[in-house]
Amino acid sequence: MTSEHVLVTFCCSVCGEVLEVNPAMRAALLCKGCVLCSASVTDDDFERRVDSGA
Ligand SMILES: [Zn+2]
């Protein structure tokens, strides 16, 4: 397993859209803003999914 395949959950604080995205999509969102409402996206809008048990 590599971190390249980790999905993160994006939750737009403006329109409420929730998406599971890969690192490339995450970078695009940070750069271009929300795909739906064009709100600016920050690192706080992402929640890393950790599937390491526990
Ligand atoms: Zn949005």
mmCIF file of the protein (N, C-alpha, C, O) and its ligand, coordinates in Angstrom:
data_MODEL
# 
_entry.id   MODEL 
# 
loop_
_entity.id 
_entity.type 
_entity.pdbx_number_of_molecules 
1 polymer     1 
2 non-polymer 1 
# 
_entity_poly.entity_id                      1 
_entity_poly.type                           'polypeptide(L)' 
_entity_poly.nstd_linkage                   no 
_entity_poly.nstd_monomer                   no 
_entity_poly.pdbx_seq_one_letter_code       MTSEHVLVTFCCSVCGEVLEVNPAMRAALLCKGCVLCSASVTDDDFERRVDSGA 
_entity_poly.pdbx_seq_one_letter_code_can   MTSEHVLVTFCCSVCGEVLEVNPAMRAALLCKGCVLCSASVTDDDFERRVDSGA 
_entity_poly.pdbx_strand_id                 A 
# 
loop_
_entity_poly_seq.entity_id 
_entity_poly_seq.num 
_entity_poly_seq.mon_id 
_entity_poly_seq.hetero 
1 1  MET n 
1 2  THR n 
1 3  SER n 
1 4  GLU n 
1 5  HIS n 
1 6  VAL n 
1 7  LEU n 
1 8  VAL n 
1 9  THR n 
1 10 PHE n 
1 11 CYS n 
1 12 CYS n 
1 13 SER n 
1 14 VAL n 
1 15 CYS n 
1 16 GLY n 
1 17 GLU n 
1 18 VAL n 
1 19 LEU n 
1 20 GLU n 
1 21 VAL n 
1 22 ASN n 
1 23 PRO n 
1 24 ALA n 
1 25 MET n 
1 26 ARG n 
1 27 ALA n 
1 28 ALA n 
1 29 LEU n 
1 30 LEU n 
1 31 CYS n 
1 32 LYS n 
1 33 GLY n 
1 34 CYS n 
1 35 VAL n 
1 36 LEU n 
1 37 CYS n 
1 38 SER n 
1 39 ALA n 
1 40 SER n 
1 41 VAL n 
1 42 THR n 
1 43 ASP n 
1 44 ASP n 
1 45 ASP n 
1 46 PHE n 
1 47 GLU n 
1 48 ARG n 
1 49 ARG n 
1 50 VAL n 
1 51 ASP n 
1 52 SER n 
1 53 GLY n 
1 54 ALA n 
# 
loop_
_struct_asym.id 
_struct_asym.entity_id 
A 1 
B 2 
# 
loop_
_chem_comp.id 
_chem_comp.type 
_chem_comp.mon_nstd_flag 
ALA 'L-peptide linking' y 
ARG 'L-peptide linking' y 
ASN 'L-peptide linking' y 
ASP 'L-peptide linking' y 
CYS 'L-peptide linking' y 
GLU 'L-peptide linking' y 
GLY 'peptide linking'   y 
HIS 'L-peptide linking' y 
LEU 'L-peptide linking' y 
LYS 'L-peptide linking' y 
MET 'L-peptide linking' y 
PHE 'L-peptide linking' y 
PRO 'L-peptide linking' y 
SER 'L-peptide linking' y 
THR 'L-peptide linking' y 
VAL 'L-peptide linking' y 
ZN  non-polymer         . 
# 
_pdbx_entity_nonpoly.entity_id   2 
_pdbx_entity_nonpoly.name        ? 
_pdbx_entity_nonpoly.comp_id     ZN 
# 
_pdbx_nonpoly_scheme.asym_id         B 
_pdbx_nonpoly_scheme.entity_id       2 
_pdbx_nonpoly_scheme.mon_id          ZN 
_pdbx_nonpoly_scheme.ndb_seq_num     1 
_pdbx_nonpoly_scheme.pdb_seq_num     101 
_pdbx_nonpoly_scheme.auth_seq_num    101 
_pdbx_nonpoly_scheme.pdb_mon_id      ZN 
_pdbx_nonpoly_scheme.auth_mon_id     ZN 
_pdbx_nonpoly_scheme.pdb_strand_id   A 
_pdbx_nonpoly_scheme.pdb_ins_code    . 
# 
loop_
_atom_site.group_PDB 
_atom_site.id 
_atom_site.type_symbol 
_atom_site.label_atom_id 
_atom_site.label_alt_id 
_atom_site.label_comp_id 
_atom_site.label_asym_id 
_atom_site.label_entity_id 
_atom_site.label_seq_id 
_atom_site.pdbx_PDB_ins_code 
_atom_site.Cartn_x 
_atom_site.Cartn_y 
_atom_site.Cartn_z 
_atom_site.occupancy 
_atom_site.B_iso_or_equiv 
_atom_site.pdbx_formal_charge 
_atom_site.auth_seq_id 
_atom_site.auth_comp_id 
_atom_site.auth_asym_id 
_atom_site.auth_atom_id 
_atom_site.pdbx_PDB_model_num 
ATOM   1   N  N  . MET A 1 1  ? 0.832   -1.210 0.000  1.00 0.00 ? 1   MET A N  1 
ATOM   2   C  CA . MET A 1 1  ? 0.000   0.000  0.000  1.00 0.00 ? 1   MET A CA 1 
ATOM   3   C  C  . MET A 1 1  ? 0.864   1.257  0.000  1.00 0.00 ? 1   MET A C  1 
ATOM   4   O  O  . MET A 1 1  ? 1.877   1.341  0.695  1.00 0.00 ? 1   MET A O  1 
ATOM   5   N  N  . THR A 1 2  ? 0.444   2.205  -0.782 1.00 0.00 ? 2   THR A N  1 
ATOM   6   C  CA . THR A 1 2  ? 1.147   3.480  -0.775 1.00 0.00 ? 2   THR A CA 1 
ATOM   7   C  C  . THR A 1 2  ? 0.159   4.611  -0.511 1.00 0.00 ? 2   THR A C  1 
ATOM   8   O  O  . THR A 1 2  ? -1.044  4.458  -0.723 1.00 0.00 ? 2   THR A O  1 
ATOM   9   N  N  . SER A 1 3  ? 0.652   5.691  -0.069 1.00 0.00 ? 3   SER A N  1 
ATOM   10  C  CA . SER A 1 3  ? -0.201  6.828  0.243  1.00 0.00 ? 3   SER A CA 1 
ATOM   11  C  C  . SER A 1 3  ? -0.824  7.426  -1.007 1.00 0.00 ? 3   SER A C  1 
ATOM   12  O  O  . SER A 1 3  ? -1.752  8.230  -0.913 1.00 0.00 ? 3   SER A O  1 
ATOM   13  N  N  . GLU A 1 4  ? -0.326  7.044  -2.177 1.00 0.00 ? 4   GLU A N  1 
ATOM   14  C  CA . GLU A 1 4  ? -0.865  7.571  -3.426 1.00 0.00 ? 4   GLU A CA 1 
ATOM   15  C  C  . GLU A 1 4  ? -2.311  7.152  -3.648 1.00 0.00 ? 4   GLU A C  1 
ATOM   16  O  O  . GLU A 1 4  ? -3.036  7.781  -4.418 1.00 0.00 ? 4   GLU A O  1 
ATOM   17  N  N  . HIS A 1 5  ? -2.727  6.088  -2.972 1.00 0.00 ? 5   HIS A N  1 
ATOM   18  C  CA . HIS A 1 5  ? -4.074  5.578  -3.199 1.00 0.00 ? 5   HIS A CA 1 
ATOM   19  C  C  . HIS A 1 5  ? -5.031  5.882  -2.049 1.00 0.00 ? 5   HIS A C  1 
ATOM   20  O  O  . HIS A 1 5  ? -6.151  5.373  -1.997 1.00 0.00 ? 5   HIS A O  1 
ATOM   21  N  N  . VAL A 1 6  ? -4.572  6.709  -1.146 1.00 0.00 ? 6   VAL A N  1 
ATOM   22  C  CA . VAL A 1 6  ? -5.434  7.091  -0.037 1.00 0.00 ? 6   VAL A CA 1 
ATOM   23  C  C  . VAL A 1 6  ? -6.511  8.041  -0.530 1.00 0.00 ? 6   VAL A C  1 
ATOM   24  O  O  . VAL A 1 6  ? -6.236  9.030  -1.210 1.00 0.00 ? 6   VAL A O  1 
ATOM   25  N  N  . LEU A 1 7  ? -7.732  7.717  -0.173 1.00 0.00 ? 7   LEU A N  1 
ATOM   26  C  CA . LEU A 1 7  ? -8.821  8.628  -0.498 1.00 0.00 ? 7   LEU A CA 1 
ATOM   27  C  C  . LEU A 1 7  ? -9.082  9.558  0.677  1.00 0.00 ? 7   LEU A C  1 
ATOM   28  O  O  . LEU A 1 7  ? -8.954  9.176  1.840  1.00 0.00 ? 7   LEU A O  1 
ATOM   29  N  N  . VAL A 1 8  ? -9.443  10.763 0.346  1.00 0.00 ? 8   VAL A N  1 
ATOM   30  C  CA . VAL A 1 8  ? -9.847  11.695 1.384  1.00 0.00 ? 8   VAL A CA 1 
ATOM   31  C  C  . VAL A 1 8  ? -11.278 12.142 1.096  1.00 0.00 ? 8   VAL A C  1 
ATOM   32  O  O  . VAL A 1 8  ? -11.710 12.173 -0.056 1.00 0.00 ? 8   VAL A O  1 
ATOM   33  N  N  . THR A 1 9  ? -11.987 12.477 2.129  1.00 0.00 ? 9   THR A N  1 
ATOM   34  C  CA . THR A 1 9  ? -13.353 12.951 1.967  1.00 0.00 ? 9   THR A CA 1 
ATOM   35  C  C  . THR A 1 9  ? -13.351 14.472 1.930  1.00 0.00 ? 9   THR A C  1 
ATOM   36  O  O  . THR A 1 9  ? -12.906 15.143 2.861  1.00 0.00 ? 9   THR A O  1 
ATOM   37  N  N  . PHE A 1 10 ? -13.865 14.991 0.820  1.00 0.00 ? 10  PHE A N  1 
ATOM   38  C  CA . PHE A 1 10 ? -14.023 16.436 0.695  1.00 0.00 ? 10  PHE A CA 1 
ATOM   39  C  C  . PHE A 1 10 ? -15.445 16.804 1.075  1.00 0.00 ? 10  PHE A C  1 
ATOM   40  O  O  . PHE A 1 10 ? -16.401 16.228 0.556  1.00 0.00 ? 10  PHE A O  1 
ATOM   41  N  N  . CYS A 1 11 ? -15.585 17.755 1.971  1.00 0.00 ? 11  CYS A N  1 
ATOM   42  C  CA . CYS A 1 11 ? -16.901 18.261 2.339  1.00 0.00 ? 11  CYS A CA 1 
ATOM   43  C  C  . CYS A 1 11 ? -16.884 19.772 2.213  1.00 0.00 ? 11  CYS A C  1 
ATOM   44  O  O  . CYS A 1 11 ? -16.216 20.467 2.978  1.00 0.00 ? 11  CYS A O  1 
ATOM   45  N  N  . CYS A 1 12 ? -17.635 20.276 1.225  1.00 0.00 ? 12  CYS A N  1 
ATOM   46  C  CA . CYS A 1 12 ? -17.663 21.712 0.986  1.00 0.00 ? 12  CYS A CA 1 
ATOM   47  C  C  . CYS A 1 12 ? -18.408 22.405 2.120  1.00 0.00 ? 12  CYS A C  1 
ATOM   48  O  O  . CYS A 1 12 ? -19.542 22.048 2.442  1.00 0.00 ? 12  CYS A O  1 
ATOM   49  N  N  . SER A 1 13 ? -17.768 23.387 2.713  1.00 0.00 ? 13  SER A N  1 
ATOM   50  C  CA . SER A 1 13 ? -18.378 24.101 3.834  1.00 0.00 ? 13  SER A CA 1 
ATOM   51  C  C  . SER A 1 13 ? -19.423 25.094 3.361  1.00 0.00 ? 13  SER A C  1 
ATOM   52  O  O  . SER A 1 13 ? -20.166 25.647 4.172  1.00 0.00 ? 13  SER A O  1 
ATOM   53  N  N  . VAL A 1 14 ? -19.489 25.325 2.062  1.00 0.00 ? 14  VAL A N  1 
ATOM   54  C  CA . VAL A 1 14 ? -20.437 26.299 1.513  1.00 0.00 ? 14  VAL A CA 1 
ATOM   55  C  C  . VAL A 1 14 ? -21.696 25.615 0.986  1.00 0.00 ? 14  VAL A C  1 
ATOM   56  O  O  . VAL A 1 14 ? -22.802 25.980 1.385  1.00 0.00 ? 14  VAL A O  1 
ATOM   57  N  N  . CYS A 1 15 ? -21.545 24.615 0.084  1.00 0.00 ? 15  CYS A N  1 
ATOM   58  C  CA . CYS A 1 15 ? -22.719 23.991 -0.529 1.00 0.00 ? 15  CYS A CA 1 
ATOM   59  C  C  . CYS A 1 15 ? -23.022 22.617 0.069  1.00 0.00 ? 15  CYS A C  1 
ATOM   60  O  O  . CYS A 1 15 ? -24.070 22.035 -0.210 1.00 0.00 ? 15  CYS A O  1 
ATOM   61  N  N  . GLY A 1 16 ? -22.112 22.102 0.884  1.00 0.00 ? 16  GLY A N  1 
ATOM   62  C  CA . GLY A 1 16 ? -22.375 20.845 1.565  1.00 0.00 ? 16  GLY A CA 1 
ATOM   63  C  C  . GLY A 1 16 ? -22.086 19.613 0.738  1.00 0.00 ? 16  GLY A C  1 
ATOM   64  O  O  . GLY A 1 16 ? -22.356 18.500 1.190  1.00 0.00 ? 16  GLY A O  1 
ATOM   65  N  N  . GLU A 1 17 ? -21.540 19.775 -0.471 1.00 0.00 ? 17  GLU A N  1 
ATOM   66  C  CA . GLU A 1 17 ? -21.211 18.636 -1.301 1.00 0.00 ? 17  GLU A CA 1 
ATOM   67  C  C  . GLU A 1 17 ? -20.155 17.772 -0.622 1.00 0.00 ? 17  GLU A C  1 
ATOM   68  O  O  . GLU A 1 17 ? -19.181 18.276 -0.064 1.00 0.00 ? 17  GLU A O  1 
ATOM   69  N  N  . VAL A 1 18 ? -20.368 16.463 -0.682 1.00 0.00 ? 18  VAL A N  1 
ATOM   70  C  CA . VAL A 1 18 ? -19.399 15.538 -0.116 1.00 0.00 ? 18  VAL A CA 1 
ATOM   71  C  C  . VAL A 1 18 ? -18.895 14.619 -1.212 1.00 0.00 ? 18  VAL A C  1 
ATOM   72  O  O  . VAL A 1 18 ? -19.689 13.983 -1.905 1.00 0.00 ? 18  VAL A O  1 
ATOM   73  N  N  . LEU A 1 19 ? -17.591 14.546 -1.374 1.00 0.00 ? 19  LEU A N  1 
ATOM   74  C  CA . LEU A 1 19 ? -16.986 13.718 -2.403 1.00 0.00 ? 19  LEU A CA 1 
ATOM   75  C  C  . LEU A 1 19 ? -15.813 12.957 -1.808 1.00 0.00 ? 19  LEU A C  1 
ATOM   76  O  O  . LEU A 1 19 ? -15.096 13.468 -0.948 1.00 0.00 ? 19  LEU A O  1 
ATOM   77  N  N  . GLU A 1 20 ? -15.628 11.725 -2.278 1.00 0.00 ? 20  GLU A N  1 
ATOM   78  C  CA . GLU A 1 20 ? -14.396 11.029 -1.957 1.00 0.00 ? 20  GLU A CA 1 
ATOM   79  C  C  . GLU A 1 20 ? -13.437 11.253 -3.107 1.00 0.00 ? 20  GLU A C  1 
ATOM   80  O  O  . GLU A 1 20 ? -13.756 10.971 -4.262 1.00 0.00 ? 20  GLU A O  1 
ATOM   81  N  N  . VAL A 1 21 ? -12.285 11.751 -2.790 1.00 0.00 ? 21  VAL A N  1 
ATOM   82  C  CA . VAL A 1 21 ? -11.353 12.134 -3.837 1.00 0.00 ? 21  VAL A CA 1 
ATOM   83  C  C  . VAL A 1 21 ? -9.979  11.526 -3.586 1.00 0.00 ? 21  VAL A C  1 
ATOM   84  O  O  . VAL A 1 21 ? -9.597  11.215 -2.458 1.00 0.00 ? 21  VAL A O  1 
ATOM   85  N  N  . ASN A 1 22 ? -9.261  11.374 -4.688 1.00 0.00 ? 22  ASN A N  1 
ATOM   86  C  CA . ASN A 1 22 ? -7.882  10.917 -4.574 1.00 0.00 ? 22  ASN A CA 1 
ATOM   87  C  C  . ASN A 1 22 ? -6.972  12.147 -4.473 1.00 0.00 ? 22  ASN A C  1 
ATOM   88  O  O  . ASN A 1 22 ? -7.432  13.274 -4.658 1.00 0.00 ? 22  ASN A O  1 
ATOM   89  N  N  . PRO A 1 23 ? -5.695  11.937 -4.184 1.00 0.00 ? 23  PRO A N  1 
ATOM   90  C  CA . PRO A 1 23 ? -4.787  13.077 -3.991 1.00 0.00 ? 23  PRO A CA 1 
ATOM   91  C  C  . PRO A 1 23 ? -4.756  14.042 -5.173 1.00 0.00 ? 23  PRO A C  1 
ATOM   92  O  O  . PRO A 1 23 ? -4.622  15.248 -4.967 1.00 0.00 ? 23  PRO A O  1 
ATOM   93  N  N  . ALA A 1 24 ? -4.875  13.546 -6.400 1.00 0.00 ? 24  ALA A N  1 
ATOM   94  C  CA . ALA A 1 24 ? -4.848  14.424 -7.566 1.00 0.00 ? 24  ALA A CA 1 
ATOM   95  C  C  . ALA A 1 24 ? -6.082  15.333 -7.601 1.00 0.00 ? 24  ALA A C  1 
ATOM   96  O  O  . ALA A 1 24 ? -5.989  16.524 -7.901 1.00 0.00 ? 24  ALA A O  1 
ATOM   97  N  N  . MET A 1 25 ? -7.246  14.735 -7.283 1.00 0.00 ? 25  MET A N  1 
ATOM   98  C  CA . MET A 1 25 ? -8.479  15.513 -7.255 1.00 0.00 ? 25  MET A CA 1 
ATOM   99  C  C  . MET A 1 25 ? -8.460  16.510 -6.109 1.00 0.00 ? 25  MET A C  1 
ATOM   100 O  O  . MET A 1 25 ? -8.955  17.631 -6.220 1.00 0.00 ? 25  MET A O  1 
ATOM   101 N  N  . ARG A 1 26 ? -7.878  16.072 -5.015 1.00 0.00 ? 26  ARG A N  1 
ATOM   102 C  CA . ARG A 1 26 ? -7.750  16.961 -3.855 1.00 0.00 ? 26  ARG A CA 1 
ATOM   103 C  C  . ARG A 1 26 ? -6.928  18.196 -4.225 1.00 0.00 ? 26  ARG A C  1 
ATOM   104 O  O  . ARG A 1 26 ? -7.288  19.321 -3.875 1.00 0.00 ? 26  ARG A O  1 
ATOM   105 N  N  . ALA A 1 27 ? -5.844  17.978 -4.921 1.00 0.00 ? 27  ALA A N  1 
ATOM   106 C  CA . ALA A 1 27 ? -4.997  19.090 -5.330 1.00 0.00 ? 27  ALA A CA 1 
ATOM   107 C  C  . ALA A 1 27 ? -5.737  20.020 -6.273 1.00 0.00 ? 27  ALA A C  1 
ATOM   108 O  O  . ALA A 1 27 ? -5.587  21.239 -6.205 1.00 0.00 ? 27  ALA A O  1 
ATOM   109 N  N  . ALA A 1 28 ? -6.550  19.425 -7.167 1.00 0.00 ? 28  ALA A N  1 
ATOM   110 C  CA . ALA A 1 28 ? -7.315  20.229 -8.105 1.00 0.00 ? 28  ALA A CA 1 
ATOM   111 C  C  . ALA A 1 28 ? -8.354  21.091 -7.387 1.00 0.00 ? 28  ALA A C  1 
ATOM   112 O  O  . ALA A 1 28 ? -8.556  22.256 -7.730 1.00 0.00 ? 28  ALA A O  1 
ATOM   113 N  N  . LEU A 1 29 ? -9.003  20.502 -6.392 1.00 0.00 ? 29  LEU A N  1 
ATOM   114 C  CA . LEU A 1 29 ? -9.990  21.253 -5.613 1.00 0.00 ? 29  LEU A CA 1 
ATOM   115 C  C  . LEU A 1 29 ? -9.330  22.405 -4.859 1.00 0.00 ? 29  LEU A C  1 
ATOM   116 O  O  . LEU A 1 29 ? -9.865  23.513 -4.815 1.00 0.00 ? 29  LEU A O  1 
ATOM   117 N  N  . LEU A 1 30 ? -8.184  22.143 -4.277 1.00 0.00 ? 30  LEU A N  1 
ATOM   118 C  CA . LEU A 1 30 ? -7.466  23.184 -3.544 1.00 0.00 ? 30  LEU A CA 1 
ATOM   119 C  C  . LEU A 1 30 ? -7.068  24.323 -4.487 1.00 0.00 ? 30  LEU A C  1 
ATOM   120 O  O  . LEU A 1 30 ? -7.045  25.491 -4.098 1.00 0.00 ? 30  LEU A O  1 
ATOM   121 N  N  . CYS A 1 31 ? -6.760  23.964 -5.713 1.00 0.00 ? 31  CYS A N  1 
ATOM   122 C  CA . CYS A 1 31 ? -6.295  24.951 -6.688 1.00 0.00 ? 31  CYS A CA 1 
ATOM   123 C  C  . CYS A 1 31 ? -7.449  25.734 -7.302 1.00 0.00 ? 31  CYS A C  1 
ATOM   124 O  O  . CYS A 1 31 ? -7.369  26.952 -7.464 1.00 0.00 ? 31  CYS A O  1 
ATOM   125 N  N  . LYS A 1 32 ? -8.534  25.018 -7.644 1.00 0.00 ? 32  LYS A N  1 
ATOM   126 C  CA . LYS A 1 32 ? -9.601  25.628 -8.448 1.00 0.00 ? 32  LYS A CA 1 
ATOM   127 C  C  . LYS A 1 32 ? -10.866 25.930 -7.652 1.00 0.00 ? 32  LYS A C  1 
ATOM   128 O  O  . LYS A 1 32 ? -11.719 26.688 -8.113 1.00 0.00 ? 32  LYS A O  1 
ATOM   129 N  N  . GLY A 1 33 ? -10.993 25.353 -6.478 1.00 0.00 ? 33  GLY A N  1 
ATOM   130 C  CA . GLY A 1 33 ? -12.196 25.565 -5.670 1.00 0.00 ? 33  GLY A CA 1 
ATOM   131 C  C  . GLY A 1 33 ? -13.212 24.467 -5.896 1.00 0.00 ? 33  GLY A C  1 
ATOM   132 O  O  . GLY A 1 33 ? -13.003 23.565 -6.707 1.00 0.00 ? 33  GLY A O  1 
ATOM   133 N  N  . CYS A 1 34 ? -14.327 24.553 -5.161 1.00 0.00 ? 34  CYS A N  1 
ATOM   134 C  CA . CYS A 1 34 ? -15.377 23.547 -5.226 1.00 0.00 ? 34  CYS A CA 1 
ATOM   135 C  C  . CYS A 1 34 ? -15.922 23.418 -6.646 1.00 0.00 ? 34  CYS A C  1 
ATOM   136 O  O  . CYS A 1 34 ? -16.150 24.412 -7.334 1.00 0.00 ? 34  CYS A O  1 
ATOM   137 N  N  . VAL A 1 35 ? -16.125 22.169 -7.067 1.00 0.00 ? 35  VAL A N  1 
ATOM   138 C  CA . VAL A 1 35 ? -16.598 21.916 -8.429 1.00 0.00 ? 35  VAL A CA 1 
ATOM   139 C  C  . VAL A 1 35 ? -18.036 22.389 -8.620 1.00 0.00 ? 35  VAL A C  1 
ATOM   140 O  O  . VAL A 1 35 ? -18.442 22.688 -9.743 1.00 0.00 ? 35  VAL A O  1 
ATOM   141 N  N  . LEU A 1 36 ? -18.801 22.460 -7.551 1.00 0.00 ? 36  LEU A N  1 
ATOM   142 C  CA . LEU A 1 36 ? -20.203 22.852 -7.662 1.00 0.00 ? 36  LEU A CA 1 
ATOM   143 C  C  . LEU A 1 36 ? -20.426 24.342 -7.468 1.00 0.00 ? 36  LEU A C  1 
ATOM   144 O  O  . LEU A 1 36 ? -21.107 24.977 -8.273 1.00 0.00 ? 36  LEU A O  1 
ATOM   145 N  N  . CYS A 1 37 ? -19.861 24.903 -6.415 1.00 0.00 ? 37  CYS A N  1 
ATOM   146 C  CA . CYS A 1 37 ? -20.178 26.291 -6.081 1.00 0.00 ? 37  CYS A CA 1 
ATOM   147 C  C  . CYS A 1 37 ? -18.983 27.228 -6.233 1.00 0.00 ? 37  CYS A C  1 
ATOM   148 O  O  . CYS A 1 37 ? -19.104 28.437 -6.036 1.00 0.00 ? 37  CYS A O  1 
ATOM   149 N  N  . SER A 1 38 ? -17.825 26.659 -6.587 1.00 0.00 ? 38  SER A N  1 
ATOM   150 C  CA . SER A 1 38 ? -16.622 27.460 -6.830 1.00 0.00 ? 38  SER A CA 1 
ATOM   151 C  C  . SER A 1 38 ? -16.089 28.160 -5.584 1.00 0.00 ? 38  SER A C  1 
ATOM   152 O  O  . SER A 1 38 ? -15.245 29.051 -5.679 1.00 0.00 ? 38  SER A O  1 
ATOM   153 N  N  . ALA A 1 39 ? -16.582 27.756 -4.422 1.00 0.00 ? 39  ALA A N  1 
ATOM   154 C  CA . ALA A 1 39 ? -16.041 28.310 -3.184 1.00 0.00 ? 39  ALA A CA 1 
ATOM   155 C  C  . ALA A 1 39 ? -14.577 27.914 -3.036 1.00 0.00 ? 39  ALA A C  1 
ATOM   156 O  O  . ALA A 1 39 ? -14.164 26.850 -3.496 1.00 0.00 ? 39  ALA A O  1 
ATOM   157 N  N  . SER A 1 40 ? -13.811 28.760 -2.402 1.00 0.00 ? 40  SER A N  1 
ATOM   158 C  CA . SER A 1 40 ? -12.422 28.410 -2.168 1.00 0.00 ? 40  SER A CA 1 
ATOM   159 C  C  . SER A 1 40 ? -12.345 27.236 -1.202 1.00 0.00 ? 40  SER A C  1 
ATOM   160 O  O  . SER A 1 40 ? -13.112 27.150 -0.243 1.00 0.00 ? 40  SER A O  1 
ATOM   161 N  N  . VAL A 1 41 ? -11.413 26.342 -1.468 1.00 0.00 ? 41  VAL A N  1 
ATOM   162 C  CA . VAL A 1 41 ? -11.258 25.118 -0.693 1.00 0.00 ? 41  VAL A CA 1 
ATOM   163 C  C  . VAL A 1 41 ? -9.947  25.182 0.079  1.00 0.00 ? 41  VAL A C  1 
ATOM   164 O  O  . VAL A 1 41 ? -8.907  25.554 -0.464 1.00 0.00 ? 41  VAL A O  1 
ATOM   165 N  N  . THR A 1 42 ? -10.015 24.818 1.341  1.00 0.00 ? 42  THR A N  1 
ATOM   166 C  CA . THR A 1 42 ? -8.799  24.787 2.142  1.00 0.00 ? 42  THR A CA 1 
ATOM   167 C  C  . THR A 1 42 ? -8.556  23.372 2.651  1.00 0.00 ? 42  THR A C  1 
ATOM   168 O  O  . THR A 1 42 ? -9.395  22.486 2.489  1.00 0.00 ? 42  THR A O  1 
ATOM   169 N  N  . ASP A 1 43 ? -7.429  23.180 3.252  1.00 0.00 ? 43  ASP A N  1 
ATOM   170 C  CA . ASP A 1 43 ? -7.081  21.864 3.780  1.00 0.00 ? 43  ASP A CA 1 
ATOM   171 C  C  . ASP A 1 43 ? -8.082  21.387 4.829  1.00 0.00 ? 43  ASP A C  1 
ATOM   172 O  O  . ASP A 1 43 ? -8.256  20.185 5.029  1.00 0.00 ? 43  ASP A O  1 
ATOM   173 N  N  . ASP A 1 44 ? -8.729  22.323 5.487  1.00 0.00 ? 44  ASP A N  1 
ATOM   174 C  CA . ASP A 1 44 ? -9.698  21.973 6.529  1.00 0.00 ? 44  ASP A CA 1 
ATOM   175 C  C  . ASP A 1 44 ? -10.956 21.330 5.958  1.00 0.00 ? 44  ASP A C  1 
ATOM   176 O  O  . ASP A 1 44 ? -11.731 20.724 6.698  1.00 0.00 ? 44  ASP A O  1 
ATOM   177 N  N  . ASP A 1 45 ? -11.166 21.454 4.652  1.00 0.00 ? 45  ASP A N  1 
ATOM   178 C  CA . ASP A 1 45 ? -12.358 20.882 4.031  1.00 0.00 ? 45  ASP A CA 1 
ATOM   179 C  C  . ASP A 1 45 ? -12.177 19.410 3.677  1.00 0.00 ? 45  ASP A C  1 
ATOM   180 O  O  . ASP A 1 45 ? -13.073 18.784 3.111  1.00 0.00 ? 45  ASP A O  1 
ATOM   181 N  N  . PHE A 1 46 ? -11.019 18.867 4.015  1.00 0.00 ? 46  PHE A N  1 
ATOM   182 C  CA . PHE A 1 46 ? -10.738 17.460 3.720  1.00 0.00 ? 46  PHE A CA 1 
ATOM   183 C  C  . PHE A 1 46 ? -10.546 16.670 5.008  1.00 0.00 ? 46  PHE A C  1 
ATOM   184 O  O  . PHE A 1 46 ? -9.975  17.151 5.987  1.00 0.00 ? 46  PHE A O  1 
ATOM   185 N  N  . GLU A 1 47 ? -11.039 15.454 4.969  1.00 0.00 ? 47  GLU A N  1 
ATOM   186 C  CA . GLU A 1 47 ? -10.879 14.558 6.103  1.00 0.00 ? 47  GLU A CA 1 
ATOM   187 C  C  . GLU A 1 47 ? -10.234 13.277 5.612  1.00 0.00 ? 47  GLU A C  1 
ATOM   188 O  O  . GLU A 1 47 ? -10.812 12.548 4.806  1.00 0.00 ? 47  GLU A O  1 
ATOM   189 N  N  . ARG A 1 48 ? -9.064  13.015 6.090  1.00 0.00 ? 48  ARG A N  1 
ATOM   190 C  CA . ARG A 1 48 ? -8.351  11.830 5.644  1.00 0.00 ? 48  ARG A CA 1 
ATOM   191 C  C  . ARG A 1 48 ? -9.016  10.575 6.174  1.00 0.00 ? 48  ARG A C  1 
ATOM   192 O  O  . ARG A 1 48 ? -9.318  10.475 7.363  1.00 0.00 ? 48  ARG A O  1 
ATOM   193 N  N  . ARG A 1 49 ? -9.242  9.614  5.282  1.00 0.00 ? 49  ARG A N  1 
ATOM   194 C  CA . ARG A 1 49 ? -9.822  8.346  5.717  1.00 0.00 ? 49  ARG A CA 1 
ATOM   195 C  C  . ARG A 1 49 ? -8.705  7.400  6.120  1.00 0.00 ? 49  ARG A C  1 
ATOM   196 O  O  . ARG A 1 49 ? -7.785  7.133  5.348  1.00 0.00 ? 49  ARG A O  1 
ATOM   197 N  N  . VAL A 1 50 ? -8.801  6.913  7.310  1.00 0.00 ? 50  VAL A N  1 
ATOM   198 C  CA . VAL A 1 50 ? -7.779  5.999  7.787  1.00 0.00 ? 50  VAL A CA 1 
ATOM   199 C  C  . VAL A 1 50 ? -8.402  4.627  8.010  1.00 0.00 ? 50  VAL A C  1 
ATOM   200 O  O  . VAL A 1 50 ? -9.269  4.457  8.868  1.00 0.00 ? 50  VAL A O  1 
ATOM   201 N  N  . ASP A 1 51 ? -7.954  3.666  7.236  1.00 0.00 ? 51  ASP A N  1 
ATOM   202 C  CA . ASP A 1 51 ? -8.518  2.323  7.311  1.00 0.00 ? 51  ASP A CA 1 
ATOM   203 C  C  . ASP A 1 51 ? -7.491  1.357  7.894  1.00 0.00 ? 51  ASP A C  1 
ATOM   204 O  O  . ASP A 1 51 ? -7.314  0.251  7.384  1.00 0.00 ? 51  ASP A O  1 
ATOM   205 N  N  . SER A 1 52 ? -6.831  1.765  8.935  1.00 0.00 ? 52  SER A N  1 
ATOM   206 C  CA . SER A 1 52 ? -5.763  0.945  9.479  1.00 0.00 ? 52  SER A CA 1 
ATOM   207 C  C  . SER A 1 52 ? -6.236  0.093  10.641 1.00 0.00 ? 52  SER A C  1 
ATOM   208 O  O  . SER A 1 52 ? -5.450  -0.287 11.509 1.00 0.00 ? 52  SER A O  1 
ATOM   209 N  N  . GLY A 1 53 ? -7.529  -0.202 10.650 1.00 0.00 ? 53  GLY A N  1 
ATOM   210 C  CA . GLY A 1 53 ? -8.048  -1.024 11.729 1.00 0.00 ? 53  GLY A CA 1 
ATOM   211 C  C  . GLY A 1 53 ? -8.425  -0.187 12.940 1.00 0.00 ? 53  GLY A C  1 
ATOM   212 O  O  . GLY A 1 53 ? -8.694  1.009  12.826 1.00 0.00 ? 53  GLY A O  1 
ATOM   213 N  N  . ALA A 1 54 ? -8.440  -0.842 14.119 1.00 0.00 ? 54  ALA A N  1 
ATOM   214 C  CA . ALA A 1 54 ? -8.821  -0.144 15.359 1.00 0.00 ? 54  ALA A CA 1 
ATOM   215 C  C  . ALA A 1 54 ? -10.265 0.349  15.259 1.00 0.00 ? 54  ALA A C  1 
ATOM   216 O  O  . ALA A 1 54 ? -10.775 0.961  16.198 1.00 0.00 ? 54  ALA A O  1 
HETATM 217 ZN ZN . ZN  B 2 .  ? -19.314 23.860 -2.796 1.00 0.00 2 101 ZN  A ZN 1 
# 
